[in-house]
Amino acid sequence: MDKSNRVWLVMAISFSMLLIGLTNGQPETSFESRYIYHMDQDIQGNGFFSSYQNTDVTNLSLSNLAHGSGSYDYESKLDSRNGAKYDEKKDIYTTVSDRGTTFIESVDFSYAPASMQMGKYSLPIAFQSKGAEKTCLKNYISGVSMNARFNYADTLSKNLSSELYWKFTNTTNEFESSLNSDTRTKLNFEAAFSGSGHVGVLDTSRGEHDANLLIDEDYRGTYYITKNMSHETSYKLKRQIDDWLPCCSGGFADMSLADRKPFKSATGIFDCTCFVAPTQAEFPRIY
């Protein structure tokens, strides 16, 4: 079996900190891990192959698997970021509030039985495995999953690109708190195959039994298929912060209108008059 395999792997791990402090005599521990991962692959050969890849960042997951016997020509590029960014001009890593994974691959496969002799006195081992390729995306923030699967393939020619992305920010000041979340899921491919194909999309943001979006397609035979699928969600929340028990600094006048109705002011407590102790009891005790 002639096979040339070129794999370049660049991995940068940064912003991994362990902070230990004492607050009021109680220990506090926080751990933060951020990283960047990149991989290029170029594979050509004849024989039997089997591969599995799984890439997870916070709340985002991508998996890719393949196996078969025959002629195999494969290229892929994987980039994954978890809260970190690299500036090529300045050659520095910085902390960011987004994370994501992009995956691009090109496949050309043709099935053929293959046999291998493991030793001088062993009988040849026959591999008769039809081609299989599967890419699956899972976005746990939006509840959306997408997958493209090809099985029992005699021939398969495929170009695929996919993306998972999530940005989360949470800011607070003395007047309001703000929470923003943006996420997207994309799966695009073009495939010509002879065998079995499946395309699936599921949105479980309202629960598994009440899906907003459901796609379940199966193909068996010889087909040419193109799919461009994407899903984006955006969530924003802003809350005003009111002082609790403001006493006499602003008192009842500083409370919002929505709070004044259910929380009625008692004289000298929430209003601006402030309580003054009387010189004589309002209800004197009678002996």
KEKE-3310 file (N, C-alpha, C; in steps of 0.2 Angstrom, whole numbers, plus 5000, padded with zeros to 4 digits):
npx = (5004:5004:5006:5005:5007:5003:5004:5001:5002:4997:4997:4992:4992:4986:4983:4980:4976:4977:4970:4972:4965:4961:4946:4938:4943:4940:4944:4946:4944:4948:4948:4954:4954:4960:4962:4969:4968:4974:4974:4980:4977:4983:4980:4983:4981:4980:4971:4966:4957:4954:4947:4944:4938:4936:4930:4929:4923:4918:4902:4900:4901:4910:4911:4919:4920:4927:4929:4934:4938:4950:4953:4959:4958:4961:4958:4959:4955:4956:4951:4950:4944:4945:4940:4951:4963:4974:4986:4994:5002:5007:5011:5005:4995:4978:4964:4947:4929:4922:4920:4924:4922:4929:4927:4934:4933:4938:4934:4938:4933:4935:4928:4936:4941:4953:4968:4979:4994:4999:5011:5025:5021:5007:4990:4983:4974:4958:4950:4935:4927:4914:4914:4912:4907:4905:4899:4895:4887:4885:4876:4875:4870:4860:4853:4853:4857:4866:4869:4878:4878:4886:4885:4890:4896:4901:4907:4912:4912:4916:4914:4915:4910:4910:4903:4904:4899:4900:4897:4898:4894:4894:4890:4891:4886:4884:4871:4864:4863:4869:4867:4873:4871:4876:4875:4879:4876:4882:4881:4887:4888:4893:4890:4893:4888:4888:4878:4872:4864:4862:4854:4852:4843:4840:4831:4830:4827:4815:4813:4814:4803:4796:4800:4807:4812:4814:4823:4824:4831:4834:4843:4846:4856:4862:4867:4867:4870:4867:4869:4865:4865:4860:4859:4855:4855:4850:4852:4847:4848:4843:4844:4839:4847:4841:4844:4842:4832:4835:4835:4837:4844:4839:4828:4810:4807:4817:4814:4808:4794:4787:4790:4785:4771:4768:4776:4772:4775:4780:4778:4792:4801:4803:4801:4806:4806:4812:4813:4809:4811:4797:4793:4784:4774:4764:4753:4751:4755:4743:4741)
npy = (4994:5010:5025:5042:5054:5069:5079:5093:5100:5113:5119:5130:5134:5145:5158:5151:5150:5150:5156:5160:5165:5174:5178:5186:5176:5164:5152:5155:5148:5149:5144:5146:5142:5144:5142:5139:5129:5121:5112:5104:5093:5081:5068:5053:5038:5019:5006:5001:5012:5021:5033:5045:5060:5072:5088:5099:5114:5126:5122:5119:5107:5097:5083:5070:5057:5043:5029:5014:5004:5005:5017:5032:5050:5064:5079:5091:5105:5111:5123:5129:5139:5144:5156:5163:5173:5175:5187:5189:5199:5206:5196:5190:5183:5186:5188:5185:5186:5177:5161:5146:5134:5130:5119:5112:5101:5090:5076:5062:5046:5029:5013:4998:4981:4976:4967:4961:4955:4950:4945:4934:4920:4921:4921:4930:4945:4950:4965:4972:4984:4995:5013:5026:5041:5054:5069:5079:5092:5100:5112:5117:5129:5135:5124:5117:5104:5097:5086:5077:5062:5048:5031:5014:5017:5016:5025:5041:5058:5073:5090:5099:5112:5119:5127:5132:5144:5155:5169:5177:5189:5197:5211:5222:5236:5250:5254:5246:5229:5219:5206:5197:5186:5178:5166:5154:5141:5132:5122:5117:5108:5099:5085:5070:5054:5036:5025:5026:5040:5053:5067:5078:5089:5096:5105:5108:5118:5120:5109:5091:5084:5094:5100:5115:5115:5102:5091:5077:5067:5054:5045:5033:5025:5032:5048:5067:5080:5096:5106:5120:5126:5135:5142:5154:5163:5176:5183:5195:5203:5216:5224:5235:5241:5243:5251:5243:5245:5260:5270:5286:5293:5294:5287:5283:5291:5287:5275:5264:5266:5255:5247:5255:5253:5239:5239:5248:5264:5266:5279:5288:5278:5272:5284:5302:5308:5303:5295:5301:5300:5301:5312:5309:5294:5287:5279:5278:5268:5261:5260)
npz = (5000:4995:5002:5007:5020:5027:5040:5049:5064:5075:5090:5103:5119:5131:5143:5155:5171:5188:5202:5219:5233:5248:5257:5269:5277:5271:5259:5241:5225:5208:5191:5175:5158:5142:5124:5108:5093:5079:5064:5049:5036:5024:5014:5005:4997:4995:5001:5017:5028:5043:5053:5067:5073:5086:5092:5105:5112:5124:5126:5113:5100:5088:5078:5068:5057:5048:5037:5027:5013:4999:4986:4992:4994:5003:5011:5024:5035:5051:5063:5079:5093:5110:5118:5116:5106:5092:5087:5072:5068:5079:5086:5098:5111:5115:5127:5123:5121:5114:5106:5095:5081:5066:5051:5037:5023:5010:5000:4991:4986:4981:4981:4984:4987:4999:5003:5016:5022:5037:5043:5040:5040:5041:5035:5022:5026:5023:5018:5016:5015:5013:5009:5022:5029:5041:5047:5061:5070:5085:5095:5110:5116:5108:5106:5094:5082:5068:5054:5042:5033:5026:5020:5016:5004:4987:4978:4982:4982:4989:4996:5010:5022:5038:5053:5070:5082:5096:5106:5121:5133:5149:5158:5172:5181:5193:5190:5180:5174:5161:5149:5135:5121:5107:5094:5082:5069:5056:5041:5026:5011:4996:4987:4978:4976:4977:4985:5001:5009:5021:5029:5042:5053:5069:5081:5097:5106:5112:5118:5117:5112:5106:5094:5086:5073:5061:5051:5041:5031:5019:5007:4994:4983:4968:4968:4967:4978:4985:4999:5009:5025:5039:5056:5067:5082:5094:5110:5122:5137:5148:5164:5176:5191:5207:5222:5237:5251:5253:5263:5270:5261:5248:5247:5246:5235:5226:5221:5208:5198:5196:5207:5217:5219:5223:5234:5246:5254:5271:5283:5286:5283:5269:5263:5261:5273:5285:5300:5316:5333:5344:5357:5366:5369:5357:5360:5375:5389:5400:5417)
capx = (5000:5007:5002:5009:5002:5007:5000:5004:4998:5000:4993:4994:4988:4987:4978:4978:4977:4975:4970:4970:4965:4957:4941:4935:4946:4938:4948:4942:4949:4945:4952:4952:4958:4959:4967:4969:4970:4974:4977:4979:4979:4983:4981:4982:4983:4976:4971:4961:4958:4949:4949:4939:4940:4931:4933:4924:4924:4913:4895:4900:4904:4910:4914:4920:4923:4927:4932:4933:4944:4950:4957:4957:4961:4958:4961:4955:4958:4952:4952:4946:4946:4941:4941:4958:4964:4981:4987:5000:5006:5010:5013:5003:4988:4973:4958:4941:4923:4919:4923:4921:4926:4927:4930:4933:4936:4937:4935:4937:4934:4932:4929:4940:4943:4960:4971:4986:4998:5002:5017:5028:5017:5000:4986:4981:4968:4954:4946:4930:4923:4912:4915:4908:4909:4900:4900:4890:4888:4880:4877:4871:4867:4854:4849:4853:4862:4866:4873:4878:4881:4886:4887:4889:4898:4905:4910:4910:4916:4912:4917:4911:4912:4905:4905:4901:4901:4896:4899:4894:4896:4890:4893:4887:4888:4879:4865:4861:4867:4868:4869:4872:4873:4875:4877:4877:4878:4882:4884:4887:4891:4891:4892:4891:4889:4884:4877:4867:4866:4857:4855:4847:4844:4836:4831:4827:4827:4808:4812:4815:4797:4792:4806:4805:4815:4816:4824:4826:4831:4838:4844:4849:4857:4867:4864:4871:4866:4870:4865:4868:4861:4863:4855:4858:4851:4853:4848:4849:4844:4846:4841:4841:4848:4839:4846:4837:4832:4839:4834:4835:4848:4835:4821:4805:4807:4821:4811:4805:4786:4784:4791:4781:4764:4767:4780:4770:4780:4778:4781:4799:4805:4805:4800:4812:4805:4816:4810:4811:4808:4793:4795:4779:4772:4757:4748:4754:4753:4739:4742)
capy = (5000:5017:5031:5048:5057:5075:5082:5099:5102:5118:5120:5135:5134:5151:5160:5146:5153:5147:5161:5157:5171:5173:5183:5185:5170:5158:5152:5155:5146:5150:5141:5148:5139:5146:5139:5139:5123:5121:5106:5103:5086:5079:5060:5050:5031:5014:5001:5002:5018:5023:5039:5049:5067:5076:5094:5102:5120:5127:5121:5118:5101:5094:5076:5068:5050:5040:5022:5011:5001:5007:5023:5038:5056:5067:5085:5095:5110:5112:5128:5129:5144:5144:5162:5166:5175:5176:5192:5188:5205:5208:5189:5190:5180:5190:5185:5187:5183:5172:5154:5143:5129:5129:5113:5111:5095:5088:5069:5058:5039:5024:5007:4992:4976:4976:4962:4963:4950:4953:4942:4929:4914:4922:4921:4937:4947:4954:4971:4973:4989:5001:5019:5029:5048:5057:5075:5080:5098:5101:5118:5116:5135:5136:5117:5115:5100:5096:5081:5074:5055:5044:5025:5009:5020:5013:5031:5047:5064:5078:5096:5101:5117:5119:5132:5133:5150:5157:5175:5178:5195:5199:5217:5225:5242:5252:5256:5241:5223:5217:5200:5196:5180:5177:5160:5152:5134:5131:5116:5117:5103:5097:5078:5065:5047:5030:5022:5029:5047:5055:5074:5079:5095:5096:5111:5106:5123:5120:5102:5086:5082:5099:5103:5120:5113:5095:5089:5070:5065:5048:5044:5027:5025:5037:5055:5073:5084:5102:5109:5126:5126:5139:5144:5160:5165:5181:5184:5201:5205:5221:5225:5241:5239:5248:5251:5240:5249:5266:5274:5293:5296:5295:5285:5281:5294:5284:5268:5264:5266:5248:5245:5259:5250:5234:5241:5255:5267:5268:5285:5288:5272:5273:5291:5306:5312:5300:5294:5305:5297:5306:5314:5305:5288:5288:5275:5277:5262:5263:5256)
capz = (5000:4995:5006:5009:5025:5029:5045:5053:5070:5079:5096:5107:5125:5134:5148:5160:5177:5195:5207:5225:5238:5255:5258:5276:5280:5267:5253:5235:5220:5201:5186:5168:5153:5135:5120:5101:5091:5072:5061:5042:5034:5017:5014:4998:4997:4993:5006:5022:5032:5048:5057:5071:5076:5090:5094:5109:5115:5128:5124:5106:5099:5082:5077:5061:5056:5041:5036:5021:5009:4992:4985:4996:4993:5008:5013:5029:5039:5057:5068:5085:5098:5116:5122:5115:5099:5091:5082:5069:5067:5085:5089:5105:5112:5119:5129:5120:5124:5109:5104:5089:5078:5059:5049:5030:5021:5003:5000:4985:4988:4977:4985:4981:4992:5000:5008:5019:5025:5043:5044:5035:5040:5042:5029:5020:5029:5018:5020:5011:5019:5009:5012:5026:5031:5045:5051:5066:5074:5091:5098:5116:5118:5104:5105:5087:5079:5061:5052:5035:5034:5020:5021:5010:4997:4982:4977:4986:4981:4994:4998:5015:5027:5044:5058:5076:5085:5102:5110:5128:5137:5155:5161:5177:5184:5198:5187:5177:5172:5154:5146:5128:5119:5100:5092:5075:5067:5049:5038:5019:5008:4990:4987:4973:4979:4975:4991:5006:5011:5026:5031:5048:5057:5074:5085:5103:5111:5116:5121:5112:5109:5103:5090:5081:5067:5061:5045:5041:5024:5017:5000:4993:4976:4965:4969:4968:4983:4988:5005:5013:5031:5044:5061:5071:5088:5098:5116:5125:5143:5152:5170:5180:5197:5212:5229:5242:5258:5252:5269:5269:5256:5242:5250:5242:5229:5221:5219:5202:5198:5196:5214:5222:5219:5228:5241:5249:5259:5278:5285:5289:5281:5262:5260:5263:5280:5290:5307:5322:5339:5347:5364:5370:5366:5353:5363:5382:5393:5406:5423)
cpx = (5004:5003:5007:5004:5006:5002:5004:4999:5001:4995:4996:4989:4990:4982:4975:4980:4974:4976:4968:4970:4961:4952:4937:4937:4944:4941:4944:4947:4945:4950:4949:4956:4955:4964:4965:4971:4969:4977:4975:4981:4978:4985:4979:4985:4978:4976:4965:4962:4952:4951:4943:4942:4934:4934:4927:4927:4918:4906:4894:4904:4904:4914:4914:4923:4923:4931:4930:4939:4944:4954:4954:4961:4957:4962:4956:4959:4953:4955:4948:4949:4942:4943:4948:4958:4971:4981:4994:5004:5010:5013:5012:4996:4984:4967:4952:4935:4919:4923:4920:4925:4924:4931:4929:4936:4934:4939:4934:4939:4931:4933:4932:4942:4951:4962:4978:4988:5001:5009:5019:5024:5010:4997:4984:4974:4964:4950:4941:4925:4921:4913:4910:4911:4903:4902:4894:4892:4883:4881:4872:4868:4860:4850:4849:4858:4860:4871:4872:4882:4881:4889:4886:4891:4902:4910:4908:4915:4912:4917:4912:4914:4907:4908:4901:4903:4897:4900:4895:4898:4891:4893:4888:4890:4883:4872:4861:4866:4865:4871:4867:4875:4871:4878:4875:4879:4877:4885:4882:4891:4889:4894:4889:4893:4885:4884:4871:4869:4860:4859:4850:4849:4838:4837:4827:4827:4820:4807:4812:4809:4793:4797:4803:4807:4817:4817:4827:4826:4836:4838:4848:4849:4862:4864:4870:4867:4871:4866:4869:4863:4864:4857:4858:4853:4854:4849:4851:4845:4848:4841:4843:4842:4846:4842:4841:4838:4837:4839:4833:4839:4844:4828:4816:4805:4812:4819:4808:4797:4783:4785:4787:4774:4764:4771:4778:4774:4776:4782:4787:4803:4808:4804:4806:4811:4810:4812:4813:4807:4804:4795:4790:4776:4765:4752:4751:4751:4749:4740:4736)
cpy = (5006:5022:5036:5052:5063:5078:5087:5100:5107:5119:5125:5135:5140:5153:5155:5148:5150:5153:5159:5163:5169:5179:5181:5178:5164:5158:5152:5153:5147:5147:5143:5145:5141:5144:5140:5133:5123:5115:5106:5096:5085:5072:5058:5043:5026:5009:5002:5008:5018:5028:5042:5055:5070:5082:5097:5108:5121:5127:5121:5111:5099:5087:5074:5061:5048:5033:5019:5008:5003:5013:5029:5044:5061:5074:5088:5100:5111:5118:5129:5134:5143:5150:5165:5168:5177:5182:5191:5193:5207:5202:5189:5186:5185:5186:5189:5183:5178:5166:5151:5138:5130:5123:5113:5105:5094:5080:5066:5050:5035:5017:5001:4987:4976:4970:4963:4956:4952:4950:4936:4923:4915:4922:4928:4939:4952:4959:4972:4978:4995:5007:5022:5036:5051:5063:5077:5087:5098:5108:5118:5123:5136:5129:5115:5110:5098:5090:5079:5067:5051:5037:5020:5012:5016:5019:5037:5053:5070:5084:5098:5107:5118:5124:5132:5139:5152:5163:5176:5184:5196:5205:5219:5231:5244:5253:5250:5235:5221:5211:5199:5190:5179:5170:5158:5145:5134:5125:5116:5111:5102:5090:5074:5058:5042:5025:5024:5035:5049:5063:5075:5085:5094:5102:5109:5112:5123:5113:5097:5084:5088:5104:5109:5119:5106:5093:5082:5067:5059:5047:5037:5026:5029:5044:5061:5077:5090:5104:5115:5127:5131:5141:5149:5162:5171:5183:5190:5202:5211:5222:5231:5238:5245:5246:5248:5243:5255:5271:5281:5296:5298:5293:5283:5284:5291:5278:5269:5264:5259:5245:5249:5256:5244:5235:5248:5257:5268:5274:5285:5282:5272:5280:5295:5310:5309:5300:5298:5302:5303:5307:5310:5300:5290:5285:5273:5271:5264:5258:5256)
cpz = (5000:4998:5008:5014:5027:5034:5049:5058:5074:5085:5101:5113:5129:5139:5152:5166:5183:5200:5213:5230:5244:5255:5264:5279:5277:5261:5247:5229:5213:5196:5179:5163:5146:5130:5112:5098:5083:5069:5053:5041:5026:5016:5007:4999:4995:4998:5011:5027:5037:5052:5061:5074:5080:5093:5099:5112:5120:5125:5116:5104:5091:5081:5070:5061:5049:5041:5029:5018:5002:4991:4988:4995:4998:5010:5018:5032:5045:5061:5073:5090:5104:5120:5121:5107:5098:5085:5079:5068:5073:5089:5096:5105:5116:5121:5126:5123:5119:5108:5099:5086:5070:5056:5041:5027:5013:5003:4993:4986:4983:4980:4981:4987:4993:5004:5010:5023:5031:5045:5039:5034:5041:5035:5028:5024:5024:5021:5015:5014:5014:5013:5017:5029:5035:5048:5055:5070:5079:5094:5104:5118:5114:5104:5098:5085:5072:5059:5045:5036:5027:5021:5015:5004:4993:4979:4981:4984:4984:4995:5004:5019:5032:5049:5064:5080:5091:5105:5116:5131:5143:5158:5167:5180:5190:5196:5184:5175:5165:5152:5139:5126:5112:5098:5085:5074:5060:5046:5031:5016:5001:4989:4981:4975:4976:4981:4995:5009:5016:5028:5037:5051:5063:5079:5091:5108:5115:5119:5115:5108:5106:5099:5086:5074:5066:5053:5045:5034:5023:5010:4999:4985:4974:4965:4969:4972:4985:4994:5008:5019:5036:5049:5065:5076:5091:5104:5120:5131:5147:5158:5174:5187:5202:5218:5233:5249:5257:5258:5267:5264:5249:5244:5245:5236:5224:5219:5213:5203:5199:5203:5219:5224:5224:5235:5243:5254:5266:5280:5288:5287:5274:5259:5263:5269:5285:5297:5312:5328:5342:5354:5369:5366:5363:5357:5370:5385:5399:5411:5427)
residu = (MET:ASP:LYS:SER:ASN:ARG:VAL:TRP:LEU:VAL:MET:ALA:ILE:SER:PHE:SER:MET:LEU:LEU:ILE:GLY:LEU:THR:ASN:GLY:GLN:PRO:GLU:THR:SER:PHE:GLU:SER:ARG:TYR:ILE:TYR:HIS:MET:ASP:GLN:ASP:ILE:GLN:GLY:ASN:GLY:PHE:PHE:SER:SER:TYR:GLN:ASN:THR:ASP:VAL:THR:ASN:LEU:SER:LEU:SER:ASN:LEU:ALA:HIS:GLY:SER:GLY:SER:TYR:ASP:TYR:GLU:SER:LYS:LEU:ASP:SER:ARG:ASN:GLY:ALA:LYS:TYR:ASP:GLU:LYS:LYS:ASP:ILE:TYR:THR:THR:VAL:SER:ASP:ARG:GLY:THR:THR:PHE:ILE:GLU:SER:VAL:ASP:PHE:SER:TYR:ALA:PRO:ALA:SER:MET:GLN:MET:GLY:LYS:TYR:SER:LEU:PRO:ILE:ALA:PHE:GLN:SER:LYS:GLY:ALA:GLU:LYS:THR:CYS:LEU:LYS:ASN:TYR:ILE:SER:GLY:VAL:SER:MET:ASN:ALA:ARG:PHE:ASN:TYR:ALA:ASP:THR:LEU:SER:LYS:ASN:LEU:SER:SER:GLU:LEU:TYR:TRP:LYS:PHE:THR:ASN:THR:THR:ASN:GLU:PHE:GLU:SER:SER:LEU:ASN:SER:ASP:THR:ARG:THR:LYS:LEU:ASN:PHE:GLU:ALA:ALA:PHE:SER:GLY:SER:GLY:HIS:VAL:GLY:VAL:LEU:ASP:THR:SER:ARG:GLY:GLU:HIS:ASP:ALA:ASN:LEU:LEU:ILE:ASP:GLU:ASP:TYR:ARG:GLY:THR:TYR:TYR:ILE:THR:LYS:ASN:MET:SER:HIS:GLU:THR:SER:TYR:LYS:LEU:LYS:ARG:GLN:ILE:ASP:ASP:TRP:LEU:PRO:CYS:CYS:SER:GLY:GLY:PHE:ALA:ASP:MET:SER:LEU:ALA:ASP:ARG:LYS:PRO:PHE:LYS:SER:ALA:THR:GLY:ILE:PHE:ASP:CYS:THR:CYS:PHE:VAL:ALA:PRO:THR:GLN:ALA:GLU:PHE:PRO:ARG:ILE:TYR)
# end
